[in-house]
């Protein structure tokens, strides 16, 4: 249950944005819009106030350390997915980052790997499926999960960064880490909210279109084909 809640809430935080035009990749818009409204209500009532409090009381250096800690854990999933995508050199580098930062950087609180030339990447199993040729499918807004696609939604279940909390014992420690991860992730988005509020006439369309564009760029490592990804 803890892992499922982590998956739901972390994915809720994923959002970017573009125009209010109809997108052919969103045939389920009649379902997606009410779900987006529900997620937005939950965010405003719970996640955003907690994140604002966290940002207010936590010194910036401490927030950086917390982000580094969870980013270090994410390097495991990134490394494995890079290997599965046929990028073994990057995968080994990502796993090397985890080892170096865990040992020298004291459980990843300090990022000492980047200055050593071990660049950070961001890969997940949904991207791996895309590299393997699995079509993205329609855009899908999942309750509490947030923006996704028919391909990416089930793929999230096997990504360690979404379920790592289940391996932590005692369970109380896992709950604490789960809560901190959700809070710090939401706090990282606060700075960009005003840009969204100022630019978006229709926030749902704005978030959908940019999320899809960003996702395509991630799958193709910033070099997407000119032909649109079919579903």
NORBELPE-V320612 format. One line per field, one symbol per residue. psi: psi as a letter, one per 30 degrees, with the letter a starting at -180 (. if undefined). A space follows every 50 residues. Layout:
psi = ???
//
This chain:
psi = eeeeeeeeeefffjkalclglkkfgifgefeeeeeeeeeeeeeeedeeee eeeeeefkleeeeeeeeeeeeeeffeeeeeeeefggieeeeeeeeeeeee eedegiggfkjfeeffgjkkljllfeeeeeefgklellkkjkkfeakalf efefffefkeffgffffkkleeeeeeeeeeeeeeeeeffeffeeeeeefj ejeeeeeeeeeeeeeeeeeghgillfkkjl.
//
